[in-house]
Amino acid sequence: MTELRNEARGASVIVNVLDVLRCFTVANPIVGVSEIAEQVNLHKSSVSRILATLEQERVVERDEQTRKYRLGLGLIAIAGPLLANLDVRRVAYPVLEDLRGATGETAVLNIWDGNESVSIEQLPSTRLVKHTSVMGSRYRSALSASVQIFLAYEDTAHCTDLLSQNAIDLAGVPIKDYLKRLELVRERGYAVNYGETSADEVGVAAGIFDHRGQLVACAMTAAPYYRVDPDELETLSRQTSLAAGEISTRLGYQPEG
């Protein structure tokens, strides 16, 4: 019972902290203790303690003239990964529209979540028969085109650890053979899933790099298998690579040489 009460108390504190942070808005970026206490229905001493802790972590900072509080730079460190992904999504969207127009197939944007590829944007094909997935779908099959891209640019030792620990589904492919496949992906700059994870699907993915030269996402084209012969596969690979390159350029990426 004591443990349950402690958990409930901890959850309540977290809710109070979030309520305090929500008091800082675009319209009211600088807020005082009394104003916050009134909005969140907490005693001023409780609000002061919360703000003091947040100030230590640089999540809020005090305005010297008014002695009120504003959001601090420490919050950027917390939200940074999300902001980066949102920026990629915003920049990528018009290019994905062009990719869909050029191929007639579904255009997708994926990011890497440690050991899974996650779709964060999808523009479905306008054709009657198409290949689509639910937004936020996660992929950990080693044969998925997007997973191949992300693993191809991972640190080799870390990649091997993921494969050895079964964090990635190798689908029976020996690790040694799969690592050779990733070398080919790096050489040509794109990855192909030609009916390997599903007999009905073809996926082609290419990496997207930011101004630091770091892989931050991948562009992918998804199509029904019956519609993609070898010539069409080459076209999809070329168009997907061009789209990924365009998004990278818009993010400030400059290839070496």
C-alpha angles and dihedrals in degrees: 000000000000090000091050091050091050091050091049091048091050092050090050091053091051091051090050092051091051091048090053092050091050089061089074107084139162089257093046109027094158117054134172130225094253093050092049093046090054094048097048096035095237131131114265091242091057091049091048091053092049092048092047091055092045090049091054088055091045091239088125131018133199122246105232096213101046099024086226125124137254132181113279136221092256088076090064091061089055096044095037098099091048093047091050092053092047090051091052090049093051094047093044099050100083091043090052088052089055091046091053090048093049096048103026087225136107115286118208138185118209134183131196121250101188098277104007137062112230127198112226100168134026132179107191121221114261090225121107092240112047143148115242138153137200114279109257092030113160126217128195101160110122088220095058109110094229093047089051091054095050094045092046090064097039121107104276094233093049091046091052090050092053091050094044093049092051091242084133122048105237092187091219096308112137112245092235092055092045093052088054088053090054090053088058090049090055092047096053097031099232140070131221133208102189102185092311100124093031129013089222099052141073121189130185121187135183129187126256117210130195132218090282092056091249123140106246104163144342134237115224138188117207123194141164110270095232091061097053118079121171092273092050090046089057090051093050091049093051095046093046091050091049091050093049090048092051093050090048091052091051088052090055099259116158116189116227114258 
